[in-house]
Each structure stands twice: as structure tokens, then as C-alpha cells.
Amino acid sequence: MTEALATWRGSVSGRWRAHLIPGLVWLGAAIVVIWLFGQRGARTELRGIARAEQREIAAHCDGRVALVPVRLFEEVRKGQTLVVLDDDRIRATLATASAEAARLQAELHAVEMNLALRLASQDLDFTTEARRFAVDVERTRIDMLEQTVVIETGRLRLQRLQIELDRLRELRPNGSATSFEYDLAVVDHATTEKEIEEGEKTLLQLRVDLQAALTRQDTFGQRHQLPSGLEEMLAPLRAAVSVQESRIAELSLERSALVLYSPLDGAVGEILRGEGEVIQVGEPILTVVASHPADVVAYVTAGEAEHIRTGTPSELEMLRFPRPSERIGSQVINIGPAVVQLPVRLWRNPAVPEWGCPIRLSIPTGIQLRCNEMVAVFFEATDDTSTDFMVKFDTTGEAL
């Protein structure tokens, strides 16, 4: 009897355990599913990109790349020379402008002789003074034209010398350039600077002389009637001088555009054109990317964006091996006004475009991000909700 009872109890206990364990497993699974379903609205994984400032360096005129003194990924400073365009065409045009100024001087002399012969028949006492005052104005303008050509030629040479001096300064420490070569470049650079300075002083004095000549001419015209034929004979020469003045001013702008400088501190992201290649105006030659991302751009749905406001506090966490960093406080800078298409590399399916509302987040000074580094961002909505968002992004230098 006792053995039968023990056998029955063991059988019942075995069947109970056989049904209890699977039941507990299914109950636990149901609890997990219910918890995950509840957390689905409480925690949403988003994607974004740390946006770094990026600039394309392009030429302002057609030309040929003469020098690219920087290398790919090299760090650059604001104002550093990045690209030098060939100056052969401008040097040839300046030489032509110098010859044109000499021709205008010869033409003015011929006009002056013709005026002397033509006005001599009018037998007026003031005709000689009228001719002299008019010719003095045009002669001073042509002198200014010649001096401007000399200055622009010197500035063009100074640009080339400065680039050569910078190159020798970099090569000198490792012995690739001798001290003699460097010292010779320094002297040549200083001499050219001095010549330009003297030329600018001369040009300034010519401007004063021109103003004085115009004043004398105006004063004379108020007291006497100008001889007939004077203005007609000088008009073509005046127009030619004006055209040449405009042309030299244009050459000055082109000369200043031959050297392209870095607009910010950062690194060379891409080199699209090399030395010797011909480029067109506006064509990018290289790109410069800022050293650090400016902000974080995350993308949320339009519904999620309703729970986010400017100034919403957030936290950044760098996901670095072997363990993530501590969270650092941040906040929402602003929210995009419209839904936009996400960058292609953020699409989960490359064949299916995705859209979202962009959100800018500040990057605190305590976090040092690198390009393409994965980071998690957590923040809460300002409405009376407990919604948390987790944002993962890679810190690329791509400009959105």
C-alpha cells in the first residue's frame, strides 16, 4: 500500500513538473513581448550624421592649375595657399597694356600738335592755355595708366615670389633647400615689395596732379569759352584711355584670383584637379572640411518631431570599444521646417528612399568626435510624454 501511494505521488509530481516548466517559459515570453510592445513607443532608434562645414575651392576665371601645394587630408589653416593658377595670360595682357599706354602717349603728342596748328588760326590769347590745360589732364591720366601697369606687374611677380618663399621655408629644415636659395628669395621678395611701395607712392602723387589739372581746367572754363574743335579732337583719346583704365582694373581682379586660399581651419577632403589641368570658372578644384563637426543632424518622422522643441535637453554617448563613454549633455538647436529626403547612405534599403524631419543637435566641448564614428544621442520631448529617442549616427564630413 505504501509503495503504491509513493508511486502515485511520484507520477503526479512528474506530470506537474512537465507541464509547469513549459507554462512558465511561455508566461515569461508573453511578459517580455508585452514589455517590448510597451517600450516600442518609449524608445525609438533614429539615424543621423555629424555635419562638418565643407567648402569647395573653385576658380573665379578660366585657366590652368599651376600648383597645388597641399596634399590629400593635409591639415590647413585659414588663409593658407591651396591652389595657384597659371599667370601666363595675365602677364601677356599686362605687357600688351603697357604697349597700349605707350601708344596712347604717342597719340596724345600727335593730337597736341594738331591742336596747336588748328587753334593757331583762331588768334585768341587764351587758346594756348586752353590746349595746355586739356592736354595736361590726358597726359596725367596716361601716366597713371602706365604706373598702374607697372604696379600690377610687380604684384603679379610678388605673388609668385611669395609662393616660392613659402616653399623654400618648408624645404629648408630637411635640407632640400639651401640657405643661399632661401636668402636669395627673401632679398628678391623684399626688393619687389619695395618697388611696389615706391610705385604706389608715385601713383598717389599722380592722382593729386590729376585733381589739380582738372581744377585748373574747370576754373579756366568758367572764365573763358573753350576754343572750337578742342573737345572733338580729344574725345577719341579720352575714350581710349577710359577703356584701358577699365581693362587694367579687370586685370587686377583676375590677378588677385590666381591664388586661392583656405576659407577655414580644417583638412583637405578631396583634390579634384591636379597641376597642369585646365579648368573653367566655378569648377571645383579641391574641398576643405572643418576639423570638427559643427553639429549633429538627426532625422525623425513628422509625428516624432511634434514632441521635440528647440532647447530640448539631450545626451551624447560615444560607442567606443571596449565600452561606451559616459553620456554628455547636449540640446536641440533647431528643427527643420520641412520633411526632406535622407542621404542615400542612411537608407535601410538602398533601393527605397526614406524621408524624415531633420533636427540639429549641439556638440558639447567635452566630446571629441571623429569622422564616421558611431555615437548615440538620447533626448526627451518637451510635451508631457515620457518618450525617449536613441539616435545613432556616424560623424562624416559630408555637408547636408
DRENDO-1510 file (C-alpha; in Angstrom, 1 decimal, always signed):
<recs>
REC; n; res; u; v; w
REC; 1; MET; +0.0; +0.0; +0.0 .
REC; 2; THR; +2.8; +2.4; +0.9 .
REC; 3; GLU; +4.7; +1.6; -2.2 .
REC; 4; ALA; +1.6; +2.2; -4.4 .
REC; 5; LEU; +1.0; +5.5; -2.8 .
REC; 6; ALA; +4.6; +6.6; -3.3 .
REC; 7; THR; +4.4; +5.6; -6.9 .
REC; 8; TRP; +1.2; +7.6; -7.5 .
REC; 9; ARG; +2.7; +10.7; -5.9 .
REC; 10; GLY; +5.8; +10.5; -8.0 .
REC; 11; SER; +3.7; +10.1; -11.1 .
REC; 12; VAL; +1.6; +13.2; -10.3 .
REC; 13; SER; +4.7; +15.2; -9.4 .
REC; 14; GLY; +6.4; +14.3; -12.6 .
REC; 15; ARG; +3.4; +15.3; -14.7 .
REC; 16; TRP; +3.1; +18.6; -12.8 .
REC; 17; ARG; +6.7; +19.5; -13.4 .
REC; 18; ALA; +6.4; +18.5; -17.1 .
REC; 19; HIS; +3.5; +21.0; -17.5 .
REC; 20; LEU; +4.7; +23.7; -15.2 .
REC; 21; ILE; +8.1; +24.4; -16.8 .
REC; 22; PRO; +6.8; +25.0; -20.3 .
REC; 23; GLY; +4.0; +27.1; -18.9 .
REC; 24; LEU; +6.5; +29.3; -17.0 .
REC; 25; VAL; +8.5; +29.7; -20.2 .
REC; 26; TRP; +5.5; +30.8; -22.2 .
REC; 27; LEU; +4.4; +33.1; -19.4 .
REC; 28; GLY; +7.8; +34.7; -19.3 .
REC; 29; ALA; +7.9; +35.1; -23.1 .
REC; 30; ALA; +4.5; +36.7; -23.0 .
REC; 31; ILE; +5.6; +39.2; -20.3 .
REC; 32; VAL; +8.7; +40.1; -22.4 .
REC; 33; VAL; +6.6; +40.6; -25.5 .
REC; 34; ILE; +4.2; +42.8; -23.6 .
REC; 35; TRP; +7.1; +44.8; -22.1 .
REC; 36; LEU; +8.8; +45.2; -25.6 .
REC; 37; PHE; +5.5; +46.3; -27.1 .
REC; 38; GLY; +5.2; +48.9; -24.3 .
REC; 39; GLN; +8.7; +50.1; -24.9 .
REC; 40; ARG; +8.3; +50.4; -28.7 .
REC; 41; GLY; +6.7; +53.8; -28.3 .
REC; 42; ALA; +9.0; +54.7; -25.4 .
REC; 43; ARG; +12.3; +54.1; -27.2 .
REC; 44; THR; +12.9; +54.7; -30.9 .
REC; 45; GLU; +16.1; +54.2; -32.8 .
REC; 46; LEU; +16.9; +57.0; -35.2 .
REC; 47; ARG; +19.8; +57.8; -37.6 .
REC; 48; GLY; +21.7; +61.0; -38.3 .
REC; 49; ILE; +25.1; +62.5; -39.3 .
REC; 50; ALA; +27.5; +64.8; -37.6 .
REC; 51; ARG; +27.7; +67.7; -40.0 .
REC; 52; ALA; +31.0; +69.3; -40.6 .
REC; 53; GLU; +31.4; +72.6; -42.5 .
REC; 54; GLN; +32.7; +71.9; -46.0 .
REC; 55; ARG; +33.8; +74.4; -48.7 .
REC; 56; GLU; +34.6; +73.8; -52.4 .
REC; 57; ILE; +37.6; +75.8; -53.7 .
REC; 58; ALA; +36.8; +76.9; -57.2 .
REC; 59; ALA; +38.5; +79.3; -59.6 .
REC; 60; HIS; +36.9; +82.7; -60.5 .
REC; 61; CYS; +38.2; +82.5; -64.1 .
REC; 62; ASP; +39.2; +80.1; -66.7 .
REC; 63; GLY; +42.8; +78.9; -66.5 .
REC; 64; ARG; +45.3; +76.2; -65.9 .
REC; 65; VAL; +46.3; +74.8; -62.5 .
REC; 66; ALA; +50.0; +75.7; -61.9 .
REC; 67; LEU; +50.5; +74.5; -58.4 .
REC; 68; VAL; +48.6; +72.6; -55.6 .
REC; 69; PRO; +51.0; +73.0; -52.6 .
REC; 70; VAL; +48.8; +70.8; -50.3 .
REC; 71; ARG; +48.3; +67.1; -50.1 .
REC; 72; LEU; +45.2; +65.0; -49.6 .
REC; 73; PHE; +44.0; +65.0; -45.9 .
REC; 74; GLU; +46.6; +67.6; -45.0 .
REC; 75; GLU; +45.7; +70.0; -42.3 .
REC; 76; VAL; +45.4; +73.6; -43.4 .
REC; 77; ARG; +45.0; +76.9; -41.8 .
REC; 78; LYS; +42.6; +79.7; -42.7 .
REC; 79; GLY; +44.3; +81.9; -45.3 .
REC; 80; GLN; +46.8; +79.2; -46.4 .
REC; 81; THR; +47.5; +78.9; -50.1 .
REC; 82; LEU; +45.7; +76.0; -51.6 .
REC; 83; VAL; +45.8; +76.5; -55.4 .
REC; 84; VAL; +47.9; +78.7; -57.7 .
REC; 85; LEU; +46.7; +79.2; -61.3 .
REC; 86; ASP; +48.9; +79.9; -64.2 .
REC; 87; ASP; +49.6; +83.6; -64.8 .
REC; 88; ASP; +51.0; +83.5; -68.4 .
REC; 89; ARG; +47.9; +85.0; -69.9 .
REC; 90; ILE; +47.7; +87.9; -67.4 .
REC; 91; ARG; +51.4; +88.6; -67.8 .
REC; 92; ALA; +51.0; +88.8; -71.6 .
REC; 93; THR; +47.9; +91.0; -71.2 .
REC; 94; LEU; +49.8; +93.4; -68.9 .
REC; 95; ALA; +52.6; +93.6; -71.5 .
REC; 96; THR; +50.0; +94.5; -74.1 .
REC; 97; ALA; +48.5; +97.1; -71.7 .
REC; 98; SER; +52.0; +98.6; -71.3 .
REC; 99; ALA; +52.4; +98.8; -75.0 .
REC; 100; GLU; +49.0; +100.4; -75.4 .
REC; 101; ALA; +49.8; +103.0; -72.8 .
REC; 102; ALA; +53.0; +103.9; -74.8 .
REC; 103; ARG; +50.8; +104.2; -78.0 .
REC; 104; LEU; +48.4; +106.5; -76.2 .
REC; 105; GLN; +51.3; +108.7; -75.2 .
REC; 106; ALA; +52.3; +109.0; -78.9 .
REC; 107; GLU; +48.8; +109.6; -80.0 .
REC; 108; LEU; +48.4; +112.4; -77.4 .
REC; 109; HIS; +51.6; +114.0; -78.7 .
REC; 110; ALA; +50.1; +113.9; -82.3 .
REC; 111; VAL; +46.8; +115.4; -81.0 .
REC; 112; GLU; +48.7; +118.1; -79.2 .
REC; 113; MET; +50.5; +119.1; -82.5 .
REC; 114; ASN; +47.3; +119.1; -84.5 .
REC; 115; LEU; +45.6; +121.2; -81.9 .
REC; 116; ALA; +48.4; +123.7; -82.0 .
REC; 117; LEU; +48.1; +124.1; -85.8 .
REC; 118; ARG; +44.3; +124.2; -85.7 .
REC; 119; LEU; +43.9; +126.7; -82.9 .
REC; 120; ALA; +46.6; +129.0; -84.1 .
REC; 121; SER; +44.2; +130.3; -86.8 .
REC; 122; GLN; +41.7; +131.4; -84.2 .
REC; 123; ASP; +44.0; +134.1; -83.0 .
REC; 124; LEU; +42.8; +134.1; -79.4 .
REC; 125; ASP; +45.0; +134.9; -76.4 .
REC; 126; PHE; +43.7; +132.0; -74.3 .
REC; 127; THR; +43.8; +129.2; -76.9 .
REC; 128; THR; +47.3; +128.2; -75.9 .
REC; 129; GLU; +46.4; +127.9; -72.2 .
REC; 130; ALA; +43.2; +126.0; -73.0 .
REC; 131; ARG; +45.1; +123.5; -75.1 .
REC; 132; ARG; +47.8; +123.1; -72.4 .
REC; 133; PHE; +45.2; +122.5; -69.6 .
REC; 134; ALA; +43.3; +119.9; -71.7 .
REC; 135; VAL; +46.4; +118.1; -72.7 .
REC; 136; ASP; +47.8; +118.1; -69.2 .
REC; 137; VAL; +44.7; +116.2; -67.9 .
REC; 138; GLU; +45.0; +113.5; -70.5 .
REC; 139; ARG; +48.8; +113.2; -70.1 .
REC; 140; THR; +48.4; +112.7; -66.4 .
REC; 141; ARG; +45.7; +110.0; -67.0 .
REC; 142; ILE; +48.1; +108.1; -69.3 .
REC; 143; ASP; +50.9; +108.4; -66.8 .
REC; 144; MET; +48.7; +106.9; -64.2 .
REC; 145; LEU; +47.8; +104.2; -66.7 .
REC; 146; GLU; +51.5; +103.3; -67.2 .
REC; 147; GLN; +52.2; +103.4; -63.5 .
REC; 148; THR; +49.3; +101.1; -62.7 .
REC; 149; VAL; +50.5; +98.6; -65.2 .
REC; 150; VAL; +54.0; +98.7; -63.6 .
REC; 151; ILE; +52.4; +98.1; -60.1 .
REC; 152; GLU; +50.2; +95.2; -61.3 .
REC; 153; THR; +53.1; +93.6; -63.0 .
REC; 154; GLY; +55.1; +93.9; -59.7 .
REC; 155; ARG; +52.2; +92.5; -57.7 .
REC; 156; LEU; +52.0; +89.5; -60.0 .
REC; 157; ARG; +55.7; +88.9; -59.6 .
REC; 158; LEU; +55.3; +89.3; -55.8 .
REC; 159; GLN; +52.7; +86.6; -55.7 .
REC; 160; ARG; +55.0; +84.1; -57.4 .
REC; 161; LEU; +57.9; +85.1; -55.1 .
REC; 162; GLN; +55.7; +84.6; -52.0 .
REC; 163; ILE; +54.7; +81.1; -53.1 .
REC; 164; GLU; +58.4; +80.3; -53.8 .
REC; 165; LEU; +59.5; +81.7; -50.5 .
REC; 166; ASP; +56.9; +79.6; -48.6 .
REC; 167; ARG; +58.0; +76.5; -50.4 .
REC; 168; LEU; +61.7; +77.1; -49.6 .
REC; 169; ARG; +60.8; +77.8; -46.0 .
REC; 170; GLU; +59.2; +74.3; -45.7 .
REC; 171; LEU; +62.1; +72.6; -47.6 .
REC; 172; ARG; +64.8; +74.3; -45.7 .
REC; 173; PRO; +64.6; +72.4; -42.4 .
REC; 174; ASN; +65.2; +69.0; -44.0 .
REC; 175; GLY; +68.0; +70.2; -46.3 .
REC; 176; SER; +66.0; +70.1; -49.6 .
REC; 177; ALA; +66.7; +73.9; -50.0 .
REC; 178; THR; +69.9; +75.6; -49.2 .
REC; 179; SER; +70.3; +78.7; -47.1 .
REC; 180; PHE; +71.6; +80.6; -50.1 .
REC; 181; GLU; +68.5; +79.8; -52.1 .
REC; 182; TYR; +66.2; +80.9; -49.3 .
REC; 183; ASP; +68.2; +84.1; -48.6 .
REC; 184; LEU; +68.1; +85.0; -52.3 .
REC; 185; ALA; +64.4; +84.5; -52.4 .
REC; 186; VAL; +64.0; +86.7; -49.3 .
REC; 187; VAL; +66.0; +89.5; -50.9 .
REC; 188; ASP; +64.1; +89.2; -54.2 .
REC; 189; HIS; +60.8; +89.3; -52.4 .
REC; 190; ALA; +61.8; +92.4; -50.3 .
REC; 191; THR; +63.1; +94.2; -53.4 .
REC; 192; THR; +59.9; +93.6; -55.3 .
REC; 193; GLU; +57.9; +94.8; -52.3 .
REC; 194; LYS; +60.0; +98.0; -52.2 .
REC; 195; GLU; +59.4; +98.6; -55.9 .
REC; 196; ILE; +55.7; +98.2; -55.5 .
REC; 197; GLU; +55.7; +100.6; -52.5 .
REC; 198; GLU; +57.6; +103.2; -54.5 .
REC; 199; GLY; +55.2; +102.7; -57.4 .
REC; 200; GLU; +52.2; +103.2; -55.2 .
REC; 201; LYS; +53.6; +106.5; -53.9 .
REC; 202; THR; +54.2; +107.7; -57.4 .
REC; 203; LEU; +50.6; +106.7; -58.4 .
REC; 204; LEU; +49.3; +108.6; -55.4 .
REC; 205; GLN; +51.2; +111.7; -56.5 .
REC; 206; LEU; +49.8; +111.4; -60.0 .
REC; 207; ARG; +46.3; +111.3; -58.6 .
REC; 208; VAL; +47.0; +114.6; -56.8 .
REC; 209; ASP; +48.4; +116.0; -60.0 .
REC; 210; LEU; +45.3; +114.9; -61.9 .
REC; 211; GLN; +43.0; +116.5; -59.5 .
REC; 212; ALA; +45.0; +119.8; -59.7 .
REC; 213; ALA; +44.9; +119.6; -63.5 .
REC; 214; LEU; +41.1; +119.1; -63.5 .
REC; 215; THR; +40.7; +122.0; -61.1 .
REC; 216; ARG; +42.8; +124.3; -63.4 .
REC; 217; GLN; +40.8; +123.2; -66.4 .
REC; 218; ASP; +37.4; +123.8; -64.7 .
REC; 219; THR; +38.5; +127.3; -63.4 .
REC; 220; PHE; +39.7; +128.2; -66.9 .
REC; 221; GLY; +36.4; +127.0; -68.4 .
REC; 222; GLN; +34.4; +129.2; -66.1 .
REC; 223; ARG; +36.2; +132.3; -67.2 .
REC; 224; HIS; +36.7; +131.7; -70.9 .
REC; 225; GLN; +34.9; +130.0; -73.7 .
REC; 226; LEU; +36.8; +126.9; -74.9 .
REC; 227; PRO; +38.1; +127.1; -78.5 .
REC; 228; SER; +36.0; +125.2; -81.1 .
REC; 229; GLY; +37.4; +121.8; -82.1 .
REC; 230; LEU; +39.3; +121.2; -78.8 .
REC; 231; GLU; +36.8; +118.7; -77.3 .
REC; 232; GLU; +36.2; +117.0; -80.6 .
REC; 233; MET; +39.8; +116.2; -81.2 .
REC; 234; LEU; +40.4; +115.0; -77.6 .
REC; 235; ALA; +37.2; +112.9; -77.3 .
REC; 236; PRO; +38.6; +109.7; -79.1 .
REC; 237; LEU; +41.8; +109.8; -77.0 .
REC; 238; ARG; +39.8; +110.2; -73.8 .
REC; 239; ALA; +37.6; +107.2; -74.7 .
REC; 240; ALA; +40.6; +105.1; -75.4 .
REC; 241; VAL; +42.2; +106.0; -72.1 .
REC; 242; SER; +39.0; +105.2; -70.2 .
REC; 243; VAL; +38.7; +101.8; -71.9 .
REC; 244; GLN; +42.3; +101.0; -71.0 .
REC; 245; GLU; +41.7; +102.0; -67.4 .
REC; 246; SER; +38.8; +99.6; -67.1 .
REC; 247; ARG; +40.8; +96.8; -68.7 .
REC; 248; ILE; +43.6; +97.2; -66.2 .
REC; 249; ALA; +41.1; +97.2; -63.3 .
REC; 250; GLU; +39.7; +94.0; -64.7 .
REC; 251; LEU; +43.3; +92.5; -64.9 .
REC; 252; SER; +43.8; +93.5; -61.2 .
REC; 253; LEU; +40.8; +91.4; -60.2 .
REC; 254; GLU; +41.9; +88.5; -62.3 .
REC; 255; ARG; +45.4; +88.7; -60.8 .
REC; 256; SER; +44.1; +88.6; -57.3 .
REC; 257; ALA; +42.0; +85.5; -58.2 .
REC; 258; LEU; +45.1; +83.5; -59.3 .
REC; 259; VAL; +45.8; +82.3; -55.8 .
REC; 260; LEU; +43.1; +80.5; -53.9 .
REC; 261; TYR; +43.3; +80.4; -50.1 .
REC; 262; SER; +41.7; +78.2; -47.4 .
REC; 263; PRO; +38.5; +79.9; -46.0 .
REC; 264; LEU; +38.7; +78.0; -42.7 .
REC; 265; ASP; +40.8; +75.8; -40.5 .
REC; 266; GLY; +40.5; +72.1; -41.4 .
REC; 267; ALA; +41.8; +69.5; -43.7 .
REC; 268; VAL; +41.9; +68.8; -47.5 .
REC; 269; GLY; +39.0; +66.4; -48.1 .
REC; 270; GLU; +39.3; +65.9; -51.9 .
REC; 271; ILE; +41.7; +67.0; -54.6 .
REC; 272; LEU; +39.6; +67.0; -57.8 .
REC; 273; ARG; +42.1; +68.7; -60.2 .
REC; 274; GLY; +45.9; +68.4; -60.4 .
REC; 275; GLU; +48.7; +70.6; -61.7 .
REC; 276; GLY; +48.6; +71.2; -65.4 .
REC; 277; GLU; +44.9; +70.6; -65.8 .
REC; 278; VAL; +42.7; +73.2; -67.5 .
REC; 279; ILE; +39.7; +74.4; -65.5 .
REC; 280; GLN; +36.7; +76.6; -66.1 .
REC; 281; VAL; +35.3; +79.3; -64.0 .
REC; 282; GLY; +33.4; +77.9; -61.0 .
REC; 283; GLU; +34.8; +74.4; -61.4 .
REC; 284; PRO; +35.8; +72.9; -58.0 .
REC; 285; ILE; +39.5; +72.1; -57.6 .
REC; 286; LEU; +39.5; +70.7; -54.1 .
REC; 287; THR; +37.4; +70.7; -50.9 .
REC; 288; VAL; +38.3; +71.7; -47.4 .
REC; 289; VAL; +36.5; +70.2; -44.5 .
REC; 290; ALA; +36.4; +71.6; -41.0 .
REC; 291; SER; +38.5; +69.9; -38.3 .
REC; 292; HIS; +35.5; +69.0; -36.2 .
REC; 293; PRO; +31.8; +68.6; -36.8 .
REC; 294; ALA; +29.7; +71.7; -36.3 .
REC; 295; ASP; +26.6; +69.9; -35.1 .
REC; 296; VAL; +24.6; +66.7; -35.2 .
REC; 297; VAL; +21.8; +66.3; -37.7 .
REC; 298; ALA; +19.3; +63.5; -36.8 .
REC; 299; TYR; +16.1; +62.5; -38.7 .
REC; 300; VAL; +12.8; +61.7; -37.1 .
REC; 301; THR; +9.3; +61.2; -38.5 .
REC; 302; ALA; +6.8; +64.0; -38.6 .
REC; 303; GLY; +5.0; +62.5; -35.7 .
REC; 304; GLU; +8.1; +62.2; -33.6 .
REC; 305; ALA; +9.1; +65.8; -34.4 .
REC; 306; GLU; +5.9; +67.1; -32.8 .
REC; 307; HIS; +7.4; +66.0; -29.4 .
REC; 308; ILE; +10.6; +67.9; -29.9 .
REC; 309; ARG; +11.3; +71.6; -29.4 .
REC; 310; THR; +14.2; +74.0; -29.6 .
REC; 311; GLY; +16.3; +73.7; -26.5 .
REC; 312; THR; +15.2; +70.1; -25.7 .
REC; 313; PRO; +17.9; +68.6; -23.5 .
REC; 314; SER; +19.8; +65.7; -24.8 .
REC; 315; GLU; +22.8; +63.5; -24.1 .
REC; 316; LEU; +25.6; +62.2; -26.3 .
REC; 317; GLU; +27.3; +58.9; -25.8 .
REC; 318; MET; +30.3; +57.7; -27.9 .
REC; 319; LEU; +30.1; +54.0; -28.6 .
REC; 320; ARG; +33.7; +53.1; -28.4 .
REC; 321; PHE; +35.3; +49.7; -27.8 .
REC; 322; PRO; +35.6; +48.1; -25.3 .
REC; 323; ARG; +32.8; +50.1; -23.6 .
REC; 324; PRO; +30.9; +53.3; -24.4 .
REC; 325; SER; +31.8; +56.6; -22.9 .
REC; 326; GLU; +29.8; +58.4; -20.3 .
REC; 327; ARG; +26.8; +60.5; -21.6 .
REC; 328; ILE; +27.5; +64.2; -22.0 .
REC; 329; GLY; +24.7; +66.8; -22.0 .
REC; 330; SER; +23.6; +68.5; -25.2 .
REC; 331; GLN; +20.5; +70.1; -26.6 .
REC; 332; VAL; +18.4; +70.6; -29.7 .
REC; 333; ILE; +19.5; +73.7; -31.6 .
REC; 334; ASN; +16.5; +73.9; -34.0 .
REC; 335; ILE; +14.2; +71.7; -36.1 .
REC; 336; GLY; +13.9; +71.7; -39.9 .
REC; 337; PRO; +10.8; +73.4; -41.3 .
REC; 338; ALA; +10.0; +70.6; -43.8 .
REC; 339; VAL; +10.4; +66.8; -44.3 .
REC; 340; VAL; +13.4; +66.1; -46.5 .
REC; 341; GLN; +14.9; +63.1; -48.1 .
REC; 342; LEU; +17.6; +61.4; -46.1 .
REC; 343; PRO; +21.1; +60.9; -47.5 .
REC; 344; VAL; +21.3; +57.8; -49.6 .
REC; 345; ARG; +23.8; +56.1; -47.3 .
REC; 346; LEU; +21.2; +56.3; -44.4 .
REC; 347; TRP; +18.6; +54.4; -46.3 .
REC; 348; ARG; +18.0; +50.9; -44.8 .
REC; 349; ASN; +17.2; +49.7; -48.3 .
REC; 350; PRO; +19.4; +51.4; -51.0 .
REC; 351; ALA; +16.5; +51.0; -53.5 .
REC; 352; VAL; +13.9; +52.6; -51.3 .
REC; 353; PRO; +14.2; +56.3; -50.5 .
REC; 354; GLU; +13.5; +57.4; -46.9 .
REC; 355; TRP; +12.2; +60.8; -45.7 .
REC; 356; GLY; +12.3; +62.5; -42.3 .
REC; 357; CYS; +12.4; +65.8; -40.4 .
REC; 358; PRO; +16.0; +67.0; -39.7 .
REC; 359; ILE; +16.9; +68.0; -36.2 .
REC; 360; ARG; +20.1; +69.9; -35.3 .
REC; 361; LEU; +21.8; +69.0; -32.0 .
REC; 362; SER; +24.7; +70.8; -30.4 .
REC; 363; ILE; +28.1; +69.0; -29.9 .
REC; 364; PRO; +29.4; +69.9; -26.4 .
REC; 365; THR; +33.1; +70.8; -25.9 .
REC; 366; GLY; +33.6; +67.7; -23.7 .
REC; 367; ILE; +33.2; +65.2; -26.5 .
REC; 368; GLN; +35.8; +64.7; -29.2 .
REC; 369; LEU; +34.1; +63.2; -32.3 .
REC; 370; ARG; +35.9; +61.7; -35.3 .
REC; 371; CYS; +34.6; +61.3; -38.8 .
REC; 372; ASN; +32.5; +58.2; -39.2 .
REC; 373; GLU; +32.4; +57.5; -35.5 .
REC; 374; MET; +29.2; +56.0; -34.2 .
REC; 375; VAL; +27.5; +57.9; -31.4 .
REC; 376; ALA; +24.2; +57.5; -29.5 .
REC; 377; VAL; +22.1; +60.5; -28.7 .
REC; 378; PHE; +19.3; +60.5; -26.1 .
REC; 379; PHE; +16.8; +63.2; -25.5 .
REC; 380; GLU; +13.2; +63.6; -24.2 .
REC; 381; ALA; +10.3; +65.5; -25.8 .
REC; 382; THR; +9.1; +68.8; -24.1 .
REC; 383; ASP; +5.5; +67.7; -24.1 .
REC; 384; ASP; +4.0; +65.7; -21.2 .
REC; 385; THR; +5.2; +62.4; -22.5 .
REC; 386; SER; +7.9; +60.0; -21.5 .
REC; 387; THR; +9.1; +59.4; -25.0 .
REC; 388; ASP; +12.9; +58.7; -25.3 .
REC; 389; PHE; +14.7; +58.6; -28.5 .
REC; 390; MET; +18.1; +57.0; -29.2 .
REC; 391; VAL; +19.9; +58.4; -32.2 .
REC; 392; LYS; +22.9; +56.6; -33.8 .
REC; 393; PHE; +25.0; +58.5; -36.3 .
REC; 394; ASP; +28.4; +58.5; -38.0 .
REC; 395; THR; +30.5; +61.7; -38.0 .
REC; 396; THR; +31.3; +62.2; -41.6 .
REC; 397; GLY; +32.5; +65.3; -43.3 .
REC; 398; GLU; +29.6; +65.2; -45.8 .
REC; 399; ALA; +27.7; +68.5; -46.0 .
REC; 400; LEU; +23.9; +68.0; -46.0 .
</recs>
